[in-house]
């Protein structure tokens, strides 16, 4: 479940902060007053599922990593 909180920074609903990932897996915020999630440029995301959080970091860095265990060596072809 994705929660669009682009215009809800600091908002509360029923004494709970909006986008606290209580009912969603990921919540996204945009800091520009006209920006919404449809533009596909998110300024901040809160995620409550570790594998998705790591994958999001990988996308943010365009797949670049310093973790040698994630490197894959390809054998030269014939």
N, C-alpha and C positions, 0 to 999 in steps of 0.2 A: 504494500500500500504506500503510495507516494502522497505526501501532504504538501500542498503549495501554500507556503506562508510568506510569500513575497511581500505582501503589504501588511504583515501582522507582527512586525518586530516589536517586542515588548508587550504584546497583547495577552490577555488572560481570558479564559472561558471557564466558568464554574470553579473559580479559585485555582485553576491549573494554568501554567504557561502554555500558550499556543505553540504547537510544533515541538512538544517535549517527547515525541515518538512513543507516546503511551498507546496510541491506536494505529500507528503507522510504522513502517520499517525505515523510511527516510523522509525527512522534512527539509525543504529548501527555502532559502531566503534570498531576496534580491534587495540591494541597498539603494537602487535607483527608484525614484517615485513612480516611474512609468513602466518599469521592467516587470514582466510576468514570466512564468515558467515557459510559455510557448516560444519565447525567444531562444531558449536553450542555453542561456548563459547564467549560471547560478553563482552567486557570490559566497554563499555559505550553505553547507549541508550538514544536518545532524543525522546520524545513522545508528540504529540500535542492533545491528547484525554484523559481527566482526568480518566474515568473509566478504560481504558487500562493501564494507568500509575499506578493506584492503584493495579490492578491485577498483573502487572509486579513486583511490590514491594512485593506482597503476595507470588509470586513464588520464588523471590529472598530469602525470609525468610522461605521458605518451609511451608507456611501457618501459621507460628507462629505470634501471635499478642498480644499486651497488651491492646487492646480495648475490654473492658468487654461487650460492646454491640454486639460484633461479636461472643461471646462465645455461644455455644449451649449445653444445658443440655439434656442429653438423659435419659428418664425414664427407670428404670430397667425392663427388659423383664419378661414375665410370667414364 
